[in-house]
Amino acid sequence: MTKQQEEAKTSALEALPLRDDLRGQTPYGAPQLAVTHLLNTNENTHPVPQVVVDAIGDAVHQAASSLNRYPDREFTELRQRLATYLGHGLTEDNVWAANGSNEVLQQILQAFGGPGRKVLSFPPTYSMYPLLASGTNTEYIHGVRAEDFTLTPESAAQQVKETQPNIIILCSPNNPTGTALELEVVEAVYDAGSEFNAVVVVDEAYEEFALKGTKSALTLLEGRERLIISRTMSKAFALAGARVGYLAAAPQVTDALRLVRLPYHLSAITQAAANAALQHVDVLLGTVDQIKTQRDRIVDELRKMGLKPAVSDSNFVFFGWFEDAHAVWQGLLDRGVLIRDVGIPHHLRVTAGTEEETTAFLVALREVMGA
Ligand SMILES: *Cc1c(COP(=O)(O)O)cnc(C)c1O
């Protein structure tokens, strides 16, 4: 698009009776560029295994014949399968799902946030949280972390007490830093929020990649009726394109979400694909160990280059320090490797892909740094 075309587009948009808070905004989204090595959105870069492709194909084929009817509004089979996958004694009554965990989070904000209410999270963290807050007219409160991006139970609890939010979102492992929170942080935040009935969400989009010994907040669910654990099939399950996110919580939380969900929000196609995929969990998660190996390799190699990668419990690595991180990002792009400039000065984030992709990234980075 030329500059003139872009300006015409903008003024046409501005002429509409758009909500005041949406004026001048740009849509969220990482660049989708035609580059050889796409290591910028933390997808599982391994292709979907053939047995899963076939299973999804058969299931969708079968579902197609009943597309004249609305799908199961309660997506009961999917909730059962997800509960079985999560374990911890959870049943379908504890599970809810939507089109990606972004929609799950949006529904949580619709049910528990809204005008006059507040949501707290701790940047640098997932950049969708403030956007979901804005979209639901919920005030977004920026919590603070230590300079090394860590968050202690004491600091987190203190900030909860001071700001009294209705919702707290903890991202663990955190995007973009990659590091998991200690469960003590979750406990401390939950306790601090109990005085004013706050809902605590732990976004565990990357939990399957966690380092040995890192515990899921699922272990804290029992007896905590305002705790919500959010998960997704977009990362470890290699199904980002299927758009399936889900959560585990007390049954009354899922009842609250039924009040805000659109009827039949999960299409019969989506349900069929997810149910078929969940019959092959072991195959789907078969690449997780390989990805973790590449992740650890990236951390080791970056250290050897004199860089400072953060501890990673996820399928990506956050690293610095660069005088001009954006120039390094551009240098990598010029060499066919797209990673993410998350807007944090002097730092970049790279997804751990296949062995070949990791090699391509490391070779290109050495070249850029040597230049
Ligand atoms: C990728 C990601 C998600 C997943 O979003 P989906 O809508 O499920 O694809 C959620 N939270 C975080 C922190 C992420 O990085």
PDBQT file of the ligand as one rigid body, heavy atoms in Angstrom, charges set to zero:
ROOT
HETATM    1  C1  LIG A 401       0.642 -17.971  22.610  1.00  0.00    +0.000 C 
HETATM    2  C2  LIG A 401       0.059 -17.568  23.904  1.00  0.00    +0.000 A 
HETATM    3  C3  LIG A 401      -1.262 -17.850  24.207  1.00  0.00    +0.000 A 
HETATM    4  C4  LIG A 401      -2.057 -18.679  23.267  1.00  0.00    +0.000 C 
HETATM    5  O1  LIG A 401      -2.995 -18.023  22.571  1.00  0.00    +0.000 OA
HETATM    6  P1  LIG A 401      -4.037 -18.891  21.738  1.00  0.00    +0.000 P 
HETATM    7  O2  LIG A 401      -5.152 -17.925  21.595  1.00  0.00    +0.000 OA
HETATM    8  O3  LIG A 401      -4.412 -20.086  22.567  1.00  0.00    +0.000 OA
HETATM    9  O4  LIG A 401      -3.382 -19.278  20.470  1.00  0.00    +0.000 OA
HETATM   10  C5  LIG A 401      -1.752 -17.497  25.437  1.00  0.00    +0.000 A 
HETATM   11  N1  LIG A 401      -0.979 -16.887  26.344  1.00  0.00    +0.000 NA
HETATM   12  C6  LIG A 401       0.300 -16.618  26.091  1.00  0.00    +0.000 A 
HETATM   13  C7  LIG A 401       1.141 -15.989  27.133  1.00  0.00    +0.000 C 
HETATM   14  C8  LIG A 401       0.857 -16.933  24.853  1.00  0.00    +0.000 A 
HETATM   15  O5  LIG A 401       2.123 -16.641  24.601  1.00  0.00    +0.000 OA
ENDROOT
TORSDOF 0
